[in-house]
């Protein structure tokens, strides 16, 4: 016989529900953005707009085949976008934040909803101690051009186990996850590009009759490590270093892009420090970097794009004005330079920022204007193909923002469920304590959590199977379409697969317990439902407890209640005054043992 007072457990349950509600409210989306970045893969255009306080990042998406001149809001993210931290490939958007965090968003066309859905998540961060200079992506994943800056270690008089390795190299190698002294060390590769004349001069000093010099500490100027670049690739869940060209200029402005889908490595474009010097274009072929010197006028602001299998350079013409942006588009082929035309955009309120991205077989220039207080920032965009034809003249680009209910339907459902669950718990508290006391016969015991969990999975299986067949989805895709999904792009029709799973589950479990006194899962695990006194529950009790299983399947945190309650009850069990029981283990037979002890 078991008797316990559940008041303390109810108090704990109430606190847990309060935390659940607070957590859900804190997940409300932030405000819209004001700074612009763009990326595209030809078939998809992505925009990212950072808000003025740099705390949230609004992401927008548009398929190239869309008829409307607008971009759909995908999601509002928390964080500050790193300069150049946006890249797109194969319907995926890659985002790098200033703290080195990396995130991906995949666009998926949903046939049932006739709309785009979006899934994604975090990926391995950039190595510590590096700053992002540029980002591009292929169908295999992202590539990052980073800069390492590390102070050298203090000179040591102790002999080194690895002579010839600069302490600065060791610090940078550790930051990039390389073994000390690796041939891929950016600092070592930079040192290898020093002119041969400097080596000859050092050799002459060594061969001369100059007196031996005593070791002196380096000056402050000498002790400063010059920034060093490294090219990283995210490969099999890990950032790895890929060699840069031997003559790579580590202090120059650079951009990179994939020109063709089958390229092994990105094409690198370097703007030299001297204004009249040629551009350097590095292409990977035959297992090595090949440099092309491009003699053309260039400006400080430029972007490298892969458009229709060609390398296109989009650069802002000078002098730059606050009223409009003029962008010149040029095709850079191995055989030479081919200017294709200019695009001019004058957004309302002046130009705040501009960006470029490939859209189908054209280059798009997007200009962000200055918004009035409380209004969306104005956007203009225009497109030009490789023949110099303006396929889309300058026109406004609408920011399509869903209503709050459409934006996070799962969020609204979850809030409603948690509020109702809290109200039911409060009503449960106000009951007469005696009506909630457990008084089981000696042959019954409360079912353990493990057997109940297995029984629940068995009961969910039929609904999951039916939804997989009807909607042709995998289990993980059904989870993405669950009614509580807070993922971007979820619509009310998109919840149909999850609703089918829940509906089938409730129907067959309720019928099973009403007709056969137990569900399929409980039959397999040898469990059953009982009233608080161990007797069979009434039909009203069974219907009530099973209908409230909907709450458990929507707000999964409610499944914690059996872990903290004295009688291992779900919300439905608390309301219906039922428990899940199993046959109690038989008591050990000690009489025979006692008689043998007496004989001894």
Residue pairs with C-beta under 8 A, 6 or more apart in sequence:
1 439
1 440
1 441
1 442
2 438
2 439
2 440
2 446
3 437
3 438
3 439
4 437
4 438
4 566
4 567
5 433
5 437
5 566
6 433
6 436
6 565
6 566
6 567
7 429
7 433
9 564
9 565
9 566
10 425
10 428
10 429
10 565
12 564
13 425
13 561
13 564
13 565
14 422
14 425
14 426
14 429
16 557
16 560
16 561
16 564
17 418
17 421
17 422
17 425
17 558
18 422
20 418
20 555
20 557
20 558
21 415
21 418
21 419
21 422
24 411
24 414
24 415
24 418
25 415
27 411
27 486
28 411
29 56
29 75
29 76
29 407
29 408
30 51
30 55
30 56
30 76
30 78
31 51
31 56
31 76
32 49
32 51
32 58
32 76
32 376
32 399
32 401
33 48
33 49
33 50
33 51
33 56
33 57
33 58
33 377
34 49
34 50
34 51
34 52
34 352
34 368
34 371
34 377
35 49
35 50
35 81
35 352
35 353
35 368
36 47
36 48
36 49
36 352
36 353
36 354
36 355
36 366
36 368
36 379
37 47
37 48
37 49
37 50
37 81
37 85
37 86
37 355
38 45
38 46
38 47
38 48
38 86
38 355
38 356
38 357
38 364
38 366
39 45
39 46
39 48
39 86
39 87
39 88
39 93
39 94
39 357
40 46
40 64
40 88
40 357
40 358
40 359
40 364
41 88
41 89
41 90
41 91
41 137
41 358
42 64
42 306
42 307
42 308
42 358
42 359
42 360
42 361
43 63
43 64
43 65
43 91
43 360
44 61
44 62
44 63
44 64
44 88
44 91
44 93
44 107
45 61
45 62
45 63
45 64
45 71
45 357
45 359
45 364
46 59
46 60
46 61
46 62
46 86
46 88
46 93
46 357
47 59
47 60
47 61
47 62
47 71
47 355
47 366
48 57
48 58
48 59
48 60
48 81
48 86
48 95
49 57
49 58
49 60
49 368
49 377
50 56
50 57
50 58
50 80
50 81
51 57
51 58
54 80
55 78
55 79
55 80
56 76
56 77
56 78
56 79
57 76
57 77
57 78
57 79
57 80
57 81
57 95
58 73
58 75
58 76
58 77
59 73
59 74
59 75
59 76
59 77
59 93
59 95
59 105
59 488
60 71
60 72
60 73
60 74
60 399
60 400
61 71
61 72
61 74
61 93
61 107
61 116
61 118
62 70
62 71
62 72
63 107
63 116
64 359
64 360
68 398
68 400
69 381
69 395
69 396
69 397
69 398
70 397
70 398
70 399
70 400
71 397
71 398
71 399
71 400
72 116
72 400
73 399
73 400
73 401
73 402
73 407
74 105
74 118
74 488
74 489
75 105
75 118
75 488
77 95
77 103
79 97
79 98
79 99
79 101
80 97
80 98
80 99
81 95
81 96
81 97
81 98
82 96
82 97
82 98
82 132
82 135
83 132
84 132
84 133
84 134
84 135
85 95
85 96
85 97
85 98
85 132
85 135
86 93
86 94
86 95
86 96
86 135
87 93
87 94
87 135
87 136
87 137
87 142
88 94
88 137
88 357
89 136
89 137
89 138
89 139
89 258
90 137
90 138
90 139
91 106
91 107
91 108
92 104
92 105
92 106
92 107
92 137
93 104
93 105
93 106
93 107
93 120
94 102
94 103
94 104
94 135
94 137
94 141
94 142
95 102
95 103
95 104
95 105
96 102
96 126
96 132
96 135
96 142
96 144
97 103
99 125
100 125
100 126
100 127
100 128
100 130
100 132
101 122
101 125
102 122
102 123
102 124
102 125
102 126
102 142
102 234
103 120
103 121
103 122
103 123
104 120
104 121
104 123
105 118
105 119
105 120
105 488
106 118
106 119
106 120
107 116
107 117
107 118
108 116
108 117
108 118
108 119
109 115
109 116
109 117
110 116
110 117
110 489
110 494
112 471
112 493
112 494
112 496
113 491
113 493
113 494
115 489
115 491
115 494
116 489
117 480
117 487
117 488
117 489
117 490
117 494
118 487
118 488
118 489
119 480
119 487
123 234
123 237
124 234
124 237
124 238
124 239
126 132
126 144
126 146
126 232
126 239
127 146
127 175
127 176
127 177
127 232
127 239
128 175
129 148
129 149
129 150
129 171
129 172
129 175
130 146
130 147
130 148
130 175
130 176
130 230
130 232
131 146
131 147
131 148
131 149
132 144
132 145
132 146
133 145
133 146
133 147
133 229
133 254
134 144
134 145
134 254
134 255
134 256
135 142
135 143
135 144
135 145
136 142
136 143
136 256
136 257
136 258
136 266
137 143
137 258
138 258
138 261
138 263
138 266
139 261
140 235
141 233
141 234
141 235
142 233
142 234
143 231
143 232
143 233
143 234
143 242
143 256
143 265
143 266
144 231
144 232
144 233
144 234
144 239
145 229
145 230
145 231
145 232
145 254
145 256
145 268
146 229
146 230
146 231
146 232
147 227
147 228
147 229
147 230
147 250
148 172
148 175
148 176
148 186
148 187
148 227
148 228
148 229
148 230
149 225
149 227
149 228
150 168
150 171
150 172
150 175
150 225
151 171
151 223
151 224
151 225
152 166
152 167
152 168
152 171
152 218
152 223
152 225
153 167
153 168
153 170
153 171
155 215
155 217
155 218
156 167
162 180
162 181
164 181
165 180
165 181
166 187
166 188
166 191
168 187
168 225
169 180
169 181
169 185
169 187
169 188
170 180
170 181
172 185
172 186
172 187
172 228
173 179
173 180
173 181
173 182
173 185
174 180
176 186
176 230
176 232
176 239
176 241
177 238
177 239
177 240
177 241
178 184
178 185
178 241
181 188
182 188
182 241
183 189
184 241
184 242
184 243
186 228
186 229
186 230
186 241
186 244
186 250
187 225
187 228
189 243
189 244
189 246
189 248
190 226
190 228
190 248
190 250
192 246
193 246
193 247
193 248
226 250
226 251
227 250
227 251
228 250
229 244
229 248
229 250
229 254
230 241
230 244
231 241
231 242
231 243
231 244
232 239
232 240
232 241
232 242
233 239
233 240
233 242
242 265
243 289
244 268
244 289
245 268
245 282
245 289
245 291
246 289
247 291
248 270
248 282
249 270
249 272
249 273
249 280
251 273
252 270
252 271
252 272
252 273
252 280
253 270
253 271
253 300
254 268
254 269
254 270
254 271
255 268
255 269
255 302
255 303
255 304
256 266
256 267
256 268
256 269
256 304
257 266
257 267
257 269
257 304
257 305
257 306
257 311
258 266
258 267
258 306
259 267
259 306
259 309
259 310
259 311
260 306
260 309
263 284
264 284
265 284
266 284
267 281
267 282
267 283
267 284
267 304
267 306
267 311
268 280
268 281
268 282
269 279
269 280
269 281
269 282
269 302
269 304
269 311
269 313
269 332
270 279
270 280
270 281
270 282
271 279
271 298
271 300
271 302
272 278
272 279
272 280
275 298
278 293
278 294
278 295
278 296
279 293
279 294
279 296
279 298
279 313
279 332
280 291
280 292
280 293
280 294
281 291
281 292
281 293
281 294
281 311
281 332
282 289
282 290
282 291
282 292
283 289
283 290
283 292
283 334
284 290
292 332
292 334
294 332
294 337
295 337
296 330
296 337
298 315
299 315
299 316
299 317
299 318
300 316
301 315
301 316
301 320
302 313
302 314
302 315
302 316
303 313
303 314
303 315
303 355
303 356
304 311
304 312
304 313
305 311
305 312
305 313
305 314
305 356
305 357
305 358
305 363
306 312
306 358
307 358
307 361
307 362
307 363
307 386
308 358
308 361
308 385
308 386
310 331
310 333
310 386
311 331
311 332
311 333
312 329
312 330
312 331
312 332
312 340
312 358
312 363
312 386
313 329
313 330
313 331
313 332
314 327
314 328
314 329
314 356
314 363
314 365
315 327
315 328
315 330
316 325
316 326
316 327
316 328
316 354
317 326
317 327
317 328
317 342
321 351
322 350
322 351
323 346
323 350
323 351
324 344
324 345
324 346
324 351
324 367
325 344
325 345
325 346
325 351
325 354
325 365
325 367
326 342
326 343
326 344
327 342
327 343
327 344
327 345
327 354
327 356
327 365
328 339
328 341
328 342
329 339
329 340
329 341
329 342
329 343
329 363
329 384
330 337
330 338
330 339
330 340
331 337
331 338
331 339
331 340
331 386
340 384
340 386
340 387
340 388
341 384
341 388
341 390
343 365
343 382
343 384
343 390
343 394
344 394
345 351
345 354
345 365
345 367
345 380
345 381
345 382
345 394
346 367
346 380
346 394
347 367
347 368
347 369
347 370
347 378
347 379
347 380
348 369
348 370
348 378
349 369
349 370
349 371
349 372
349 378
350 369
350 370
351 367
351 368
351 369
352 368
352 369
352 370
352 377
353 367
353 368
354 365
354 366
354 367
354 368
355 365
355 366
355 368
356 363
356 364
356 365
356 366
357 363
357 364
357 366
358 364
359 383
361 385
361 386
362 383
362 384
362 385
362 386
362 391
362 392
363 383
363 384
363 385
364 381
364 382
364 383
364 392
365 381
365 382
365 383
366 379
366 380
366 381
366 397
367 379
367 380
367 381
368 377
368 378
368 379
369 377
369 378
369 379
369 380
370 377
370 378
371 377
371 378
376 399
376 401
378 396
379 396
379 397
379 398
379 399
380 394
380 395
380 396
380 397
381 392
381 394
381 395
381 397
382 390
382 392
382 393
382 394
382 395
383 390
383 391
383 392
384 390
384 391
385 391
401 407
405 412
406 491
406 492
408 486
408 490
409 483
409 490
409 491
409 492
409 495
410 482
410 483
410 484
410 485
410 486
410 487
410 490
410 495
411 486
413 483
413 484
413 554
414 484
414 486
414 554
414 555
417 551
417 554
417 555
417 558
418 555
420 551
421 551
421 555
421 558
421 571
424 548
424 571
424 574
424 575
425 571
425 574
427 575
428 436
428 574
428 575
435 532
435 577
436 532
436 574
436 577
437 532
438 532
438 566
438 567
438 579
439 532
439 533
439 534
440 446
440 530
440 533
440 534
440 579
440 581
441 534
442 584
443 583
443 584
444 530
444 534
444 581
444 582
444 583
444 584
445 581
445 582
445 583
445 584
445 585
446 567
446 568
446 579
446 580
446 581
446 582
447 525
447 527
447 568
447 580
447 581
447 582
448 582
449 562
449 563
449 568
451 525
451 527
451 582
452 525
452 527
452 562
452 568
452 580
454 521
454 524
454 525
455 519
455 521
455 522
455 524
455 525
455 527
456 521
457 521
458 520
458 521
458 524
458 525
459 505
459 508
459 509
459 519
459 520
459 521
459 522
460 501
460 505
462 504
462 505
462 508
462 520
463 500
463 501
463 502
463 503
463 504
463 505
463 508
464 475
464 478
464 501
466 500
466 501
466 504
467 473
467 478
467 497
467 498
467 500
467 501
467 504
468 474
468 475
468 478
470 497
470 500
471 478
471 496
471 497
471 500
473 481
473 497
477 497
478 497
478 498
478 501
479 485
479 498
480 487
481 490
481 494
481 495
481 496
481 497
481 498
482 495
482 498
483 495
483 498
483 499
483 502
483 554
484 554
484 555
484 556
485 495
485 498
502 550
502 553
502 554
505 549
505 553
506 546
506 547
506 549
506 550
508 519
508 520
509 519
509 520
509 546
509 549
510 542
510 543
510 546
510 547
512 518
512 519
512 520
512 522
512 523
513 519
513 522
513 529
513 542
513 546
514 539
514 542
514 543
516 523
517 528
517 529
517 536
518 527
518 528
518 529
521 527
522 528
522 529
522 580
526 582
526 583
527 580
527 581
527 582
528 580
528 581
528 582
529 537
529 542
529 545
529 578
529 579
529 580
529 581
530 536
530 537
530 578
530 579
530 580
530 581
531 537
531 538
531 541
531 577
531 578
531 579
532 577
532 578
532 579
534 581
537 545
537 576
537 578
540 576
541 576
541 577
541 578
542 576
542 578
544 572
544 575
544 576
545 570
545 572
545 573
545 575
545 576
545 578
546 572
547 572
548 570
548 571
548 572
548 575
548 576
549 570
549 572
551 558
551 571
551 572
552 558
552 559
552 570
552 571
552 572
558 570
558 571
559 570
561 569
561 570
561 571
561 574
562 568
562 569
562 570
565 574
567 573
567 579
568 579
568 580
569 578
569 579
572 578
573 579
573 580
